Amino acid sequence: MKKLDFEIFSVWCGESGYRLEAGLPYLTSSASRLDIPWPAEPSAVTELLDDLVNLEPDSERVVWIRDWTIWDERSEQLGLRHLELLAGRPSPVAIYALDPGEIGEAIALLSVPALWAWDAHLLFRSGVVLVSLSHHGSVSVVARSEDAVRRLRNWAT
């Protein structure tokens, strides 16, 4: 796992088929979208994160954690400490590149915004899918093919 600055991340996005617009990532083209509510059971959250991270198991991933100042100061402090224990002190931009074998690390990183209701994005070098975690309690998955979304349909019910 390595930390990226925003400039390097921007280049990575362009090379991988994403565009940044108004500070948010988008796929340059997509065929399918699925919105998934957060599971009620805490153990199911990690199962969902595992499924999301494994949408492209052989691809480098980027986890971008953002918008952690939306709640109260105490939850922000605790959440940032949680992130620091996993990945080192976050700067105003917390973007992490993970090799294909760092699946557990990707799940652990995504568990922070899942737990603290922050926004985050999961992008893949393959550029096939974009996953966005929302502080509103949902996950959106946008994909270039119906196949990537089909594997997650059981989570949408």
WOMO-V391282 format. One record per backbone hydrogen bond with DSSP energy under -0.5 kcal/mol. CO is the residue of the C=O (numbers start at 1). NH is the residue of the N-H. Records with the same first field share a line. If there is no record, write none. Layout:
BEGIN
CO: NH / NH
END
This chain:
BEGIN
2: 97
4: 95
5: 9
6: 10
7: 11
8: 12
9: 13
10: 14
11: 15
12: 16
13: 16 / 17 / 18
14: 17
17: 28
19: 21 / 26
21: 24
24: 21
26: 19
32: 143
34: 141
36: 139
41: 44 / 45
42: 45 / 46
43: 47
44: 48
45: 49
46: 50
47: 51
48: 52
49: 53
50: 54
52: 55
53: 56
54: 57
56: 59
60: 125
61: 98
62: 64 / 123
63: 65 / 96
64: 121
65: 94
66: 119
67: 70
72: 76
73: 77
74: 78
75: 79
76: 80
77: 81
78: 82
79: 83
80: 84
81: 85
82: 86
83: 87
84: 88
92: 94
93: 91 / 95
94: 65
95: 4
96: 63
97: 2
98: 61
99: 102
101: 103
102: 106
103: 107
104: 108
105: 109
106: 110
107: 111
108: 112
109: 112 / 113
110: 114
111: 115
112: 116
113: 117 / 118
119: 66
120: 133
121: 64
122: 131
123: 62
124: 127
128: 144
129: 124
130: 142
131: 122
132: 140
133: 120
134: 137 / 138
137: 38
138: 134
139: 36
140: 132 / 142
141: 34
142: 130
143: 31 / 32
145: 149
146: 150
147: 151
149: 152
150: 153
152: 155 / 156
153: 156
154: 157
END
